[in-house]
Each structure stands twice: as C-alpha cells, then as structure tokens.
Amino acid sequence: MSFILVPLAAFAVAALVTPLVARFAVRAGVVDRPTSPRKVHTKPVPLLGGWALWLGLAAAIATAIQLGAIPGPHIKEKFLLGILLATLLLVVGGSLDDRFDLRPAKQIVWPVLAALVIIMSGIGVTAVTNPFGGLLYLDRWQFTAVTFGGIPYKITVIADLFTLAWLLGMTYTTKFFDGLDGLVSGVTVIGGLVIAAVSLTKDVAQPDTAFLALGLAGASLGFLVWNFHPARIFLGEGGSTLAGFMLGVLAIVSGGKIATTLLVLGLPLFDAAFVIVRRLLEGKSPALADRSHLHHRLLDLGFSHRQAVLFMYAIAAAFGASTLVLRGAQKVAALGFLLSILIAIVAASLAAKRKTYD
C-alpha cells in the first residue's frame, strides 16, 4: 500500500498546486512569450512550474516518512534534508532566471550550489561499475577538511568532482531538452519508474530508494496533467533543472546506477553534447539558444508536436526498461545504438532541409 500512497500523494499535490502556480505566474508577469523562431508555442505560457514539482516531491517525502518507509539503510535523514534544500535552491534560482532572464554565468551558480549541498549531505559516487568487469573506485584520495563535534568531515577529491560533474551534466541535459510540451516532465516520470523498478530488483534491493523515485515520478505525472500539449504551464528553469538533477541524485543513491539513467536520458544527453560541440566549433556560446535540438529536428521531419513527444517517451521507456535485462558491455552497446539513432535523425533532418532549399 505504501508504494501506492507515496506517488499518489505526490501526484495529488502537484496536480492541485500547478494551476495555482500558473495563476500566480501570470499575475507576476513570469510567462514565456513566443518571441523567437525556436519557440513552438503560439501564445504566452506561464512559467514557475518547478514549484509544483518541488511541492509534490516534498509531499512524497513527508508521506514516506509518515509511513515509516524512509529514512532507510540507503536513504538517510541527512540525504533527505540535502535533497529538499538542493532542489529548493534550483527552484529559487530558476524562478529568478524566469523573471529576470539571468546571464549564463549567474544561472549556473544555483546548480553548482545544489550539487555542493548534495555532496555535503553525504551523497556521492564512490565507485562505478566497469562495464567490462569489476568496479572503478573513486574514493581512494581523501582528506579531512574539518572536524566538528568530534566528527571528521572528509573531502574525497575524485569522487566529489565526479559527483559534481555528473549532477551538472544531468541538470543541463533536461534543461536543454525542455523544448516541447510535456517532454521533460514525461521523461522524468519514465526515469523515476525505471529507477524504482531497478531499486526493487533482487540484485539491488533498495525499497527506500524506490519510494523516493516513485515520489519524483508521481510529482512529475501530476504536473504533466497540465503540461502535456497544449501546455497550460511550463516547467521553467527551476523545473527543467530539478528534473535532471533528481534523476542524477537517484542514480547515485540507487547504488551508482549511472548506466540506467544514461539509458533513459541517453538521447537528450547525446543531443546536448552534440549541440554544445557544434556551437563551440562555430565560435558561438554553448548557452546560445537556437533551433537545432533533437526535438526541433523531429518537427522538421514532419512529426507533429505530440508525435515528437511520444516518440521520445517511447525511446526513453524502451531503453530504460532494457536496463533490467542488459548487463555490463551490453549497456554500452545500447548507448551506442542510442547515439546511432541521434545521428540518423540529424542526418535525415539535414537532408530534408537541403531538399526544401533545392
């Protein structure tokens, strides 16, 4: 019953709060206006959806605590405090960006602070599975930064840097991916469900992690009710960053399931990397917004708005579910297949554009 009540609480709170957030955003003038060709909506849409996502997640955590599902052996109390504070920082910083359109140098401050809060709360990647066998340990170089109350607080250099890079990578993957109605919120539902399923397998056996993942999925689904095309509210900067950030955190606390999360977010991650490299090669800022992302290319190929979103859902669900049966090098091969899908879509869209010009 607890596995139903936790996501249900998250869903109910997010679904009920979202229209209230939308009304506030409209009154405060925090809306996304279609002022550039890359925007696919035709009228102003309220932002600040991250608040609904955060409140839904907080409701899930409160419900799970009330039911005695967490804290547990893998989700400690300090982890929960760190997660709530870190995600709150993302939503606050994202709201400021939605309102004042902050420069990239100021935008990144909030994800970095959020990642540091997670690291300081004790969440980190100390080892990753070598797809070709064994483990790669990241915690062999550490030193005590400070001792407080007789308790040493250590810095594990390689592990902490890896954790910081991983969380920032996941955060910006969903930020860049948030270009179509319901795309990021729907993929986050899928990601939460996949991580919950992996956490409940016999090999992992982390029911407390599953509760947290189901809470994220429930909150995202509650928001998706209002965010699916045609969207009545957008995630905004706070929501789009919170989604990837939380999937990144869940990947760590579920036993370093980095490959699992990569299979869910592999296509948008490769797309973000491709777009950043292309912009750098062209001498442009990596943060420059344009119409070259994967979802835009699907529209150029003739996909409708909903078809493009459902296609991305199907890819995320299929490859995410594959992690339940794939092992080691097979997951690397699956990631390679994801990359080939991206290359094929990019090539097809470029060919379609050349045909149009001819």
Secondary structure, 3 states (H helix, E strand, C coil): CHHHHHHHHHHHHHHHHHHHHHHHHHHHCCEECCCCCCCCCCCCEECCCHHHHHHHHHHHHHHHHHCCCCCCCCCCHHHHHHHHHHHHHHHHHHHHHHHHCCCHHHHCHHHHHHHHHHHHCCCCCCEEECCCCCEEECCCCEEEEEEECCEEEEEEHHHHHHHHHHHHHHHHHHHHHCCCCCHHHHHHHHHHHHHHHHHCCCCCCCHHHHHHHHHHHHHHHHHHHHHCCCCCCCCHHHHHHHHHHHHHHHHHHCCCCHHHHHHHHHHHHHHHHHHHHHHHHCCCCCCCCCCCCHHHHHHHCCCCHHHHHHHHHHHHHHHHHHCCCCCCHHHHHHHHHHHHHHHHHHHHHHHHHHHHHC
